[in-house]
């Protein structure tokens, strides 16, 4: 595509050099720059792409997009302007998203794209929508924390919401495979970093809002506003489905141009559900007056299932078929996933890595405990993430579990012992003495199984579907479910 045509979508400042150059591809990673590419320099969280502009020019970049005020060495432009065109923009994150959308021919406008945002429940809701609509006969795509799907083909996931180039590339591949629908998680980071800018959403779903990502957003208000901005972006022809039982639910759709709908389990809404009965094997729901049995457990999953049903109803899918499929849907990997063993032991692997998610998981399991049974919780906190939630996680585990084993999660570049110190600092001396601290996660899981009395339920929280443990930048193979299966089988 010719550069002059491609940059029509941008709010450009200065353009230095020829606009008649042919662009071979777009990239934001200077290590991938080849002759003829358009390099977009973005101020990343780890390093600033503007530091590599001269390198990109030397490697043959046909054009460079940079953010106003971020180019420290203006001599780069005069040194390379004969071979490279330099384009100044107000926001290079936004520019990257608009360029990616234009490069791939605006793929989101040619399909039904639905975004799911919130603190908890995004993965389950988006994944179940993908499964539901696939079974309803539609070719679908999925962009989620666990995996990306192009129809039935799985692509390994790198982020909850990938960068703008990756999103548009995935959507383009979905279109070429015949997909008519795509369901994607929309993280708060992706909104702030303009990764979803330029996408044409047919609808948006809000799950809930609780404590998370304050290391990035700094305040809860900024975190909430990032979620709300997604709904502010929805066009008039789209729909906005919000959880009326969450106090931030109504906030999300204030002054929203899209058609607004509500769902709830405690208050009257456009779509309602209530739990009639529940056990360790599932729960009986009443959804808009119809009883449905599901293998999911927990109030949080009642909300997730209701959101899926409501979305299908808004998109005019056949009600009876929707309810039939909903009843048959299985659990999502690493989300309240069961592993059973001898002595009637039940282990549950869950991704609950926020205070609210951990509380929901423990409360759900606590309701299933019969007299004489115990609930054991194995939990840690990730490194290089929000530190303020660490003592909260420990207090919640202490409050709702009979025995807690505090352990390592993904320490990343932090000292796992220091992370545990911060968790346990949230407990009183008495609370600390009634729980265990085992840094080695495998050993912590093994100890929980060994200590469990017959009939116990063990929650292994925090990592869910992940098959690695991130230690100092190295992702070593580690799968909670795999380890539990092995220990429960061999004893």
C-alpha positions as CSV (number, residue, x, y, z in Angstrom):
1,X,0.0,0.0,0.0
2,X,1.3,3.5,-0.8
3,X,2.3,5.5,2.2
4,X,0.2,8.6,1.2
5,X,-3.0,6.4,1.2
6,X,-2.1,4.6,4.4
7,X,-1.6,7.7,6.5
8,X,-4.9,9.3,5.5
9,X,-6.3,7.8,8.6
10,X,-3.8,9.7,10.9
11,X,-3.9,13.0,12.6
12,X,-0.5,14.0,11.3
13,X,1.8,16.8,12.3
14,X,5.0,17.2,10.4
15,X,5.7,14.8,7.5
16,X,9.4,14.9,6.4
17,X,10.2,13.0,3.2
18,X,8.3,11.5,0.3
19,X,4.8,10.1,0.7
20,X,5.1,8.1,-2.5
21,X,6.9,5.2,-0.9
22,X,5.4,1.7,-1.1
23,X,4.9,0.1,2.3
24,X,5.6,-3.7,2.6
25,X,4.3,-4.2,6.1
26,X,3.8,-2.4,9.5
27,X,5.7,-3.2,12.7
28,X,6.3,-1.8,16.2
29,X,9.2,-4.0,17.1
30,X,12.5,-2.6,15.8
31,X,14.1,-6.1,15.8
32,X,11.6,-7.1,13.1
33,X,12.2,-4.1,10.8
34,X,13.1,-5.0,7.2
35,X,13.4,-2.9,4.1
36,X,10.2,-1.3,3.0
37,X,8.3,-1.5,6.4
38,X,6.5,1.2,8.3
39,X,7.9,1.3,11.8
40,X,5.7,2.8,14.5
41,X,7.6,3.9,17.6
42,X,5.5,3.6,20.8
43,X,6.5,4.5,24.3
44,X,6.2,1.0,25.8
45,X,6.1,0.0,29.5
46,X,9.4,-1.8,29.3
47,X,11.3,0.3,26.7
48,X,10.6,3.2,24.4
49,X,10.4,2.5,20.7
50,X,11.7,6.0,20.0
51,X,15.1,4.9,21.1
52,X,15.3,2.6,18.1
53,X,14.3,4.9,15.3
54,X,17.8,5.4,13.9
55,X,18.3,1.6,14.0
56,X,15.0,1.1,12.1
57,X,16.1,3.7,9.5
58,X,19.4,1.9,9.1
59,X,17.6,-1.4,8.6
60,X,15.6,0.0,5.7
61,X,12.4,1.3,7.1
62,X,10.5,3.1,4.4
63,X,8.7,5.3,7.0
64,X,8.7,5.9,10.7
65,X,5.8,7.2,12.8
66,X,6.8,8.9,16.0
67,X,5.0,10.7,18.8
68,X,5.3,14.4,19.2
69,X,7.7,15.3,22.0
70,X,9.2,11.8,22.2
71,X,12.0,12.0,19.6
72,X,15.1,13.1,21.6
73,X,17.5,13.3,18.7
74,X,16.0,15.4,15.9
75,X,19.2,14.8,13.8
76,X,17.9,11.4,13.0
77,X,15.3,12.9,10.7
78,X,17.8,15.0,8.7
79,X,20.2,12.1,8.6
80,X,17.8,9.6,7.0
81,X,15.0,11.7,5.3
82,X,16.2,10.8,1.8
83,X,15.5,7.1,2.4
84,X,13.0,7.2,5.2
85,X,9.8,9.3,5.6
86,X,9.2,10.6,9.2
87,X,5.6,11.2,10.3
88,X,4.8,13.0,13.6
89,X,1.6,12.2,15.4
90,X,0.0,13.3,18.7
91,X,-0.3,9.7,20.0
92,X,1.6,6.8,18.4
93,X,-0.4,4.1,20.2
94,X,-3.5,5.5,18.6
95,X,-1.7,5.9,15.2
96,X,-0.6,2.2,15.4
97,X,-4.2,1.1,15.9
98,X,-5.6,3.2,13.1
99,X,-2.9,2.1,10.7
100,X,-3.4,-1.6,11.6
101,X,-7.1,-1.2,11.0
102,X,-6.5,0.4,7.6
103,X,-3.8,-2.0,6.6
104,X,-6.0,-5.0,7.0
105,X,-9.0,-3.4,5.3
106,X,-11.1,-2.6,8.5
107,X,-11.9,-6.3,9.3
108,X,-14.0,-5.6,12.4
109,X,-16.5,-3.7,10.2
110,X,-17.1,-6.8,8.2
111,X,-18.1,-9.1,11.1
112,X,-20.0,-9.0,14.4
113,X,-17.4,-8.2,17.1
114,X,-18.5,-8.3,20.7
115,X,-16.2,-7.2,23.6
116,X,-16.3,-8.3,27.2
117,X,-14.8,-6.2,29.9
118,X,-14.7,-6.2,33.7
119,X,-12.3,-7.4,36.5
120,X,-13.5,-11.0,36.7
121,X,-15.5,-13.2,34.4
122,X,-14.1,-11.9,31.1
123,X,-12.5,-15.1,30.0
124,X,-15.4,-17.4,31.0
125,X,-18.0,-15.1,29.4
126,X,-16.1,-14.6,26.1
127,X,-15.2,-18.3,25.8
128,X,-18.8,-19.5,26.5
129,X,-20.1,-17.0,23.9
130,X,-17.6,-18.4,21.4
131,X,-18.8,-22.0,22.2
132,X,-22.5,-21.0,22.3
133,X,-22.5,-19.2,18.9
134,X,-20.4,-21.9,17.3
135,X,-23.0,-24.5,18.4
136,X,-25.7,-22.2,17.1
137,X,-24.2,-22.7,13.6
138,X,-22.0,-19.6,13.3
139,X,-18.3,-19.6,12.4
140,X,-16.7,-17.7,15.3
141,X,-13.4,-16.4,16.5
142,X,-12.2,-15.9,20.1
143,X,-9.6,-13.5,21.5
144,X,-9.1,-14.3,25.2
145,X,-6.6,-14.8,28.0
146,X,-6.4,-18.5,27.5
147,X,-6.3,-18.8,23.7
148,X,-7.1,-17.2,20.4
149,X,-9.4,-19.2,18.1
150,X,-9.8,-18.8,14.4
151,X,-12.9,-20.9,13.9
152,X,-11.7,-24.3,15.3
153,X,-8.0,-23.6,15.0
154,X,-6.3,-22.5,18.2
155,X,-3.5,-19.9,18.3
156,X,-1.5,-19.5,21.6
157,X,-2.5,-16.4,23.5
158,X,0.1,-13.8,24.5
159,X,-2.0,-11.2,26.2
160,X,-5.6,-10.8,27.4
161,X,-6.0,-8.3,24.6
162,X,-3.1,-8.4,22.1
163,X,-1.6,-5.3,20.4
164,X,-3.5,-3.5,17.6
165,X,-1.5,-5.2,14.8
166,X,-2.1,-8.7,16.3
167,X,-5.8,-8.0,16.8
168,X,-6.4,-6.8,13.3
169,X,-4.3,-9.6,11.8
170,X,-6.4,-12.2,13.8
171,X,-9.7,-10.6,12.7
172,X,-8.5,-10.6,9.1
173,X,-7.6,-14.3,9.3
174,X,-11.0,-15.0,10.9
175,X,-12.7,-13.3,7.9
176,X,-10.7,-15.3,5.4
177,X,-11.8,-18.4,7.2
178,X,-15.4,-17.5,6.9
179,X,-16.0,-16.3,10.5
180,X,-19.0,-14.0,11.0
181,X,-18.6,-13.4,14.7
182,X,-15.8,-12.7,17.1
183,X,-15.9,-12.5,20.9
184,X,-12.9,-10.8,22.6
185,X,-11.8,-9.8,26.1
186,X,-11.2,-6.1,26.4
187,X,-8.7,-5.3,29.2
188,X,-8.3,-1.9,30.8
189,X,-4.7,-1.8,29.6
190,X,-5.9,-2.2,26.0
191,X,-8.3,0.7,26.3
192,X,-5.7,3.1,27.8
193,X,-3.0,2.0,25.3
194,X,-5.5,2.4,22.3
195,X,-5.1,-1.2,21.2
196,X,-8.9,-1.4,20.4
197,X,-9.1,2.1,18.7
198,X,-10.5,1.8,15.2
199,X,-12.4,-1.4,15.9
200,X,-16.1,-1.5,15.1
201,X,-17.8,-3.3,18.0
202,X,-21.3,-4.6,17.6
203,X,-21.7,-4.9,21.3
204,X,-20.0,-4.7,24.7
205,X,-20.6,-6.6,28.0
206,X,-19.6,-5.5,31.5
207,X,-19.1,-8.2,34.1
208,X,-18.0,-6.5,37.3
209,X,-15.4,-4.1,38.8
210,X,-13.2,-4.9,41.8
211,X,-9.7,-4.2,43.0
212,X,-7.0,-4.9,40.4
213,X,-4.3,-3.4,38.3
214,X,-3.7,-0.4,40.6
215,X,0.0,-0.8,39.9
216,X,-0.8,0.4,36.4
217,X,-3.8,2.7,36.8
218,X,-2.7,4.1,40.2
219,X,-6.3,4.8,41.3
220,X,-9.6,2.8,41.3
221,X,-11.3,5.8,39.5
222,X,-8.8,5.6,36.7
223,X,-9.2,1.9,36.4
224,X,-13.0,2.3,36.3
225,X,-12.8,5.1,33.8
226,X,-10.7,2.9,31.5
227,X,-13.5,0.3,31.5
228,X,-16.2,3.0,30.9
229,X,-14.2,4.4,28.0
230,X,-14.8,1.2,26.1
231,X,-18.6,1.7,26.4
232,X,-18.2,5.4,25.5
233,X,-16.6,4.2,22.2
234,X,-19.6,2.0,21.2
235,X,-21.5,3.4,18.2
236,X,-25.3,4.1,18.2
237,X,-26.1,0.8,16.4
238,X,-24.3,-1.3,18.9
239,X,-25.6,-2.8,22.2
240,X,-24.2,-2.3,25.8
241,X,-25.0,-5.1,28.3
242,X,-24.2,-4.3,31.9
243,X,-24.4,-6.0,35.3
244,X,-27.0,-4.1,37.3
245,X,-26.0,-5.8,40.5
246,X,-22.5,-4.3,40.4
247,X,-22.5,-0.7,41.7
248,X,-20.4,0.4,38.7
249,X,-22.7,-1.3,36.2
250,X,-25.0,1.7,35.7
251,X,-21.9,4.0,35.4
252,X,-20.6,2.0,32.4
253,X,-23.6,2.9,30.3
254,X,-24.1,6.6,31.4
255,X,-24.2,8.8,28.2
256,X,-23.5,5.7,26.1
257,X,-24.6,6.0,22.5
258,X,-25.3,2.2,22.2
259,X,-28.6,0.6,23.1
260,X,-28.3,-0.3,26.8
261,X,-29.5,-3.6,28.4
262,X,-29.1,-4.9,32.0
263,X,-28.8,-8.3,33.6
264,X,-29.0,-9.1,37.3
265,X,-29.5,-11.9,39.9
266,X,-30.5,-9.7,42.8
267,X,-32.5,-6.8,41.3
268,X,-35.0,-6.5,38.5
269,X,-33.3,-6.1,35.1
270,X,-33.9,-6.8,31.4
271,X,-32.5,-10.3,32.0
272,X,-32.7,-12.1,35.3
273,X,-31.5,-15.3,36.9
274,X,-31.5,-16.9,40.3
275,X,-29.8,-20.0,41.8
276,X,-32.5,-22.6,42.8
277,X,-30.1,-25.3,44.0
278,X,-26.4,-26.1,44.0
279,X,-24.0,-28.9,44.8
280,X,-20.4,-29.9,44.0
281,X,-21.6,-31.1,40.6
282,X,-23.4,-28.0,39.4
283,X,-26.4,-25.7,40.0
284,X,-30.0,-25.3,39.0
285,X,-30.7,-21.9,37.6
286,X,-33.9,-20.1,36.8
287,X,-33.2,-17.9,33.8
288,X,-36.0,-15.5,32.9
289,X,-38.4,-18.0,34.3
290,X,-37.0,-21.2,32.7
291,X,-35.1,-23.8,34.9
292,X,-31.7,-24.8,33.6
293,X,-29.2,-27.2,35.0
294,X,-25.5,-26.4,34.5
295,X,-22.2,-28.0,35.5
296,X,-20.9,-24.6,36.6
297,X,-20.9,-23.7,40.3
298,X,-20.9,-20.4,42.1
299,X,-22.8,-17.1,42.0
300,X,-20.1,-15.5,39.9
301,X,-20.8,-18.2,37.2
302,X,-24.6,-17.6,37.5
303,X,-23.8,-14.0,36.3
304,X,-21.4,-15.2,33.6
305,X,-24.1,-17.6,32.2
306,X,-26.8,-15.0,32.4
307,X,-24.6,-12.6,30.5
308,X,-24.1,-15.2,27.8
309,X,-27.8,-15.9,27.6
310,X,-28.6,-12.2,27.5
311,X,-26.1,-11.5,24.7
312,X,-27.6,-14.3,22.6
313,X,-31.1,-12.9,23.2
314,X,-30.1,-9.4,22.2
315,X,-28.5,-10.9,19.1
316,X,-31.8,-12.6,18.3
317,X,-30.7,-16.2,18.7
318,X,-33.5,-18.9,19.2
319,X,-34.3,-18.9,23.0
320,X,-34.9,-22.6,23.5
321,X,-31.8,-23.6,21.6
322,X,-29.8,-21.1,23.5
323,X,-30.9,-22.5,26.8
324,X,-30.3,-26.1,25.7
325,X,-26.7,-25.3,24.6
326,X,-26.2,-23.2,27.8
327,X,-27.1,-26.2,29.9
328,X,-24.6,-28.4,28.1
329,X,-21.6,-26.1,28.2
330,X,-18.6,-27.3,30.1
331,X,-16.3,-25.3,32.4
332,X,-13.5,-23.2,31.0
333,X,-9.9,-24.2,31.5
334,X,-8.6,-23.1,34.9
335,X,-11.9,-21.6,36.0
336,X,-13.2,-23.6,39.0
337,X,-11.9,-26.8,37.3
338,X,-12.2,-30.0,39.3
339,X,-9.6,-32.7,39.9
340,X,-10.9,-35.6,42.0
341,X,-8.8,-38.2,44.0
342,X,-9.0,-40.9,46.6
343,X,-10.5,-40.4,50.1
344,X,-13.3,-38.4,48.3
345,X,-10.8,-35.5,48.0
346,X,-11.8,-32.7,45.5
347,X,-9.2,-30.2,44.3
348,X,-10.3,-27.1,42.4
349,X,-8.0,-25.1,40.1
350,X,-9.0,-21.5,39.7
351,X,-7.5,-18.4,38.2
352,X,-8.7,-16.2,41.1
353,X,-5.8,-13.7,41.4
354,X,-7.8,-10.7,42.7
355,X,-9.3,-10.3,46.2
356,X,-12.8,-10.4,44.9
357,X,-12.3,-13.5,42.7
358,X,-10.6,-15.4,45.5
359,X,-13.5,-14.4,47.9
360,X,-16.0,-15.6,45.3
361,X,-14.2,-18.9,44.8
362,X,-13.9,-19.6,48.5
363,X,-17.4,-18.6,49.3
364,X,-18.7,-20.9,46.5
365,X,-16.8,-23.8,47.9
366,X,-17.6,-23.0,51.5
367,X,-21.3,-23.3,50.7
368,X,-20.6,-26.8,49.4
369,X,-18.8,-28.0,52.5
370,X,-20.7,-30.4,54.7
371,X,-20.3,-30.8,58.4
372,X,-16.9,-32.4,59.2
373,X,-15.4,-31.4,55.9
374,X,-12.6,-28.8,55.6
375,X,-11.7,-26.2,53.0
376,X,-7.9,-25.8,52.2
377,X,-6.6,-22.9,50.2
378,X,-3.2,-22.8,48.4
379,X,-2.6,-19.2,47.2
380,X,0.1,-16.7,46.3
381,X,0.5,-13.4,44.5
382,X,2.2,-12.5,41.3
383,X,5.4,-10.4,41.2
384,X,5.8,-7.0,39.5
385,X,2.0,-6.5,39.8
386,X,-0.3,-4.6,42.2
387,X,1.3,-4.9,45.6
388,X,-1.7,-3.4,47.5
389,X,-3.8,-6.5,47.0
390,X,-1.3,-8.9,48.6
391,X,-2.4,-8.4,52.3
392,X,-6.0,-8.4,51.2
393,X,-5.6,-11.8,49.5
394,X,-4.1,-13.3,52.6
395,X,-6.9,-11.9,54.8
396,X,-9.5,-13.3,52.5
397,X,-7.9,-16.7,52.4
398,X,-7.7,-16.7,56.2
399,X,-11.3,-15.7,56.6
400,X,-12.9,-18.3,54.4
401,X,-10.6,-21.3,54.4
402,X,-9.9,-23.7,57.3
403,X,-6.3,-23.9,56.4
404,X,-4.2,-21.7,54.1
405,X,-0.9,-22.5,52.6
406,X,0.8,-19.3,51.3
407,X,3.1,-20.0,48.4
408,X,4.7,-18.6,45.2
409,X,2.7,-17.6,42.1
410,X,4.6,-16.1,39.2
411,X,7.3,-14.1,41.1
412,X,8.7,-12.7,37.8
413,X,11.6,-10.4,38.8
414,X,10.6,-10.1,42.5
415,X,11.9,-12.1,45.4
416,X,9.2,-14.6,46.2
417,X,10.0,-14.4,49.9
418,X,9.4,-10.6,49.8
419,X,6.0,-11.2,48.1
420,X,5.0,-13.7,50.8
421,X,6.2,-11.2,53.5
422,X,3.8,-8.6,52.1
423,X,0.9,-11.1,52.0
424,X,1.4,-12.3,55.6
425,X,1.8,-8.7,56.8
426,X,-1.9,-8.5,56.4
427,X,-2.5,-11.1,59.1
428,X,-2.4,-10.9,62.8
429,X,0.2,-12.9,64.8
430,X,-2.5,-15.4,65.7
431,X,-3.6,-15.8,62.1
432,X,-0.1,-16.2,60.9
433,X,0.5,-19.1,63.3
434,X,-2.5,-21.1,62.1
435,X,-1.4,-21.2,58.5
436,X,1.6,-22.5,56.6
437,X,4.2,-20.7,54.4
438,X,5.7,-22.9,51.7
439,X,7.5,-21.0,49.0
440,X,7.9,-23.9,46.6
441,X,4.5,-24.1,44.8
442,X,4.7,-27.8,44.0
443,X,5.6,-28.7,47.6
444,X,2.8,-26.4,48.8
445,X,0.2,-28.3,46.7
446,X,1.7,-31.7,47.8
447,X,1.4,-30.6,51.4
448,X,-2.2,-29.5,51.0
449,X,-3.1,-33.0,49.6
450,X,-1.2,-34.8,52.3
451,X,-2.8,-32.8,55.1
452,X,-6.3,-33.0,53.7
453,X,-8.8,-35.1,55.7
454,X,-11.2,-37.4,53.7
455,X,-13.8,-35.4,51.9
456,X,-11.8,-32.2,52.0
457,X,-12.0,-29.6,49.2
458,X,-8.6,-28.0,48.1
459,X,-8.6,-24.7,46.2
460,X,-5.4,-24.0,44.3
461,X,-5.8,-20.4,43.3
462,X,-4.1,-17.8,41.2
463,X,-2.7,-19.5,38.1
464,X,-5.6,-21.4,36.6
465,X,-5.0,-22.3,33.0
466,X,-1.4,-21.2,33.0
467,X,1.1,-24.0,32.2
468,X,4.2,-22.1,33.4
469,X,5.8,-20.3,36.3
470,X,7.5,-17.1,35.4
471,X,10.8,-16.7,37.4
472,X,13.2,-13.9,36.4
473,X,11.9,-13.8,32.9
474,X,12.1,-17.6,32.3
475,X,8.8,-19.4,32.0
476,X,9.3,-22.9,33.5
477,X,6.7,-25.6,32.8
478,X,4.2,-25.6,35.7
479,X,0.6,-26.7,35.5
480,X,-1.5,-26.7,38.8
481,X,-4.0,-29.2,37.3
482,X,-1.3,-31.5,36.0
483,X,0.5,-31.5,39.4
484,X,-2.7,-32.1,41.3
485,X,-3.7,-35.0,39.0
486,X,-0.3,-36.6,39.5
487,X,-0.3,-36.2,43.3
488,X,-3.9,-37.4,43.7
489,X,-3.2,-40.4,41.5
490,X,0.1,-41.5,43.0
491,X,-0.5,-40.3,46.6
